[in-house]
Amino acid sequence: MITELSAVSDAVAISAPPSVHRPIAVVGAGAIMDVAHLPAYRAAGLPVVGVFDIDHERARAVAERHEIPTVYRDLAEVLADDTVEVVDIAVPAARQEEVATAVIQAGRHVLAQKPFAPDPPTGIRLVELAESMHTVLAVNQQLRFDEGMAAAHRMVELGWIGDITAFSITVDIWTEWSDWPWLLETERLEIMNHSIHYHDVVRWFLGEPAGVFCAAGRLPGQRAVGETRTISTYLYDSGVSAVVHANHTNDHGDNKAEFRIGGTSGAIRGTLGLLYDYPHGRPDTLEVHSTVLPTDGWLPYPVTTRWIPDAFLGPMASVLWAVADGQPLRSSGLDNLGTLRLVEALYTSIATKQVVALG
Ligand SMILES: NC(=O)c1ccc[n+]([C@@H]2O[C@H](COP(=O)([O-])OP(=O)(O)OC[C@H]3O[C@@H](n4cnc5c(N)ncnc54)[C@H](O)[C@@H]3O)[C@@H](O)[C@H]2O)c1
């Protein structure tokens, strides 16, 4: 069984970057850059040459913490730095278009945080611009690189559970939205800023659904304007079903973050360790029950890394491989248009209380 499991771990190790380094500049020195992007890049020895944030003091503090040599005064300074080949953007979605447009127009490769764009038309504009400039444009949907999820995807590719019949993700946690003051005012909160990871992953495993239905809720008196609980169901013509249930109003300390993938020849079950103690978390758990291998009951897969920061190396490594030798991105801007369309359909379903078809 060790040999079979190493077939999975070898594929998951795709996150390793190429040996030829390309200088990276980062735009946005907020919480996620500080606790996730930069520690992951540093651990892998990737050269981050400079940082820019409209909050200069924040950029300076982050530069000091992560030993980044240059703190730029504005975006023009970033783009005037001829050494920079890749720009890693982590700013609020509403700001991302202006930053990404300037970076792509300057001929630099882009890794953009999720949500890639506030709506599909904006995403399409960015993808078309990157195509016309021949630059790489990837989206940081790093759950596709999280060890437990990536290993589950590989097990499915290897045929261990046969064809997928059902996929469910259940997250029941407390999220302190006031840590991101700009999120308190947004009308599209939970799906656009959190569950977008799960919706992206369901697409990664199952492709585009024929239709979706979503119900959303809020806690009475909550400070955040947008939805804080969502139940999204997916319909596929094949009869496969998927559900993403995310509740951010559980303040009782019994966090849950589980996923389960049913198949014709087995099942995979796991937990997303990050959500048991955000942002420190713990490694995921993952088990497979397979009549193909076969396993004797549930076989544990030993996950040894975390969503934060470890999974954040994957999207950047994928960009660097695409730049180095044209390898396909695991999470491209083009692919992410499907995730943006799905998100849009879910919000339409909430508003209309109807199933929304995706053509
Ligand atoms: N797991 C994940 O993938 C994950 C987790 C958290 C946040 N995010 C995403 O990352 C992005 C940043 O989130 P955060 O938690 O760091 O938020 P944050 O509020 O802590 O930081 C955002 C930073 O962006 C800066 N900024 C705003 N507009 C800018 C501009 N035009 N140019 C340069 N800097 C600008 C702000 O000054 C601030 O320092 C958001 O899009 C968020 O959705 C992703």
The ligand as a Gaussian input file, in Angstrom:
#p B3LYP/6-31G(d) Opt

LIG

0 1
 N       -6.969000      31.753000       1.328000
 C       -6.980000      32.789000       0.528000
 O       -6.813000      32.608000      -0.648000
 C       -7.217000      34.172000       1.045000
 C       -7.318000      34.433000       2.422000
 C       -7.503000      35.760000       2.836000
 C       -7.589000      36.781000       1.870000
 N       -7.537000      36.477000       0.538000
 C       -7.663000      37.512000      -0.515000
 O       -6.453000      38.268000      -0.567000
 C       -6.745000      39.633000      -0.801000
 C       -6.143000      40.464000       0.352000
 O       -6.687000      40.004000       1.579000
 P       -6.009000      40.343000       2.980000
 O       -6.509000      39.344000       3.957000
 O       -4.540000      40.473000       2.840000
 O       -6.678000      41.760000       3.271000
 P       -6.105000      42.961000       4.142000
 O       -7.235000      43.902000       4.335000
 O       -5.398000      42.445000       5.348000
 O       -5.002000      43.628000       3.180000
 C       -5.304000      44.197000       1.953000
 C       -4.145000      45.127000       1.612000
 O       -4.303000      45.611000       0.279000
 C       -3.837000      46.958000       0.272000
 N       -4.345000      47.620000      -0.929000
 C       -5.615000      47.989000      -1.207000
 N       -5.697000      48.527000      -2.449000
 C       -4.431000      48.513000      -2.945000
 C       -3.868000      48.921000      -4.171000
 N       -4.614000      49.475000      -5.141000
 N       -2.536000      48.761000      -4.355000
 C       -1.756000      48.226000      -3.372000
 N       -2.234000      47.808000      -2.184000
 C       -3.565000      47.949000      -1.977000
 C       -4.362000      47.523000       1.586000
 O       -3.696000      48.723000       1.954000
 C       -4.092000      46.360000       2.533000
 O       -2.806000      46.442000       3.131000
 C       -8.257000      39.739000      -0.920000
 O       -8.631000      39.661000      -2.268000
 C       -8.778000      38.500000      -0.205000
 O      -10.007000      38.042000      -0.727000
 C       -7.341000      35.201000       0.127000

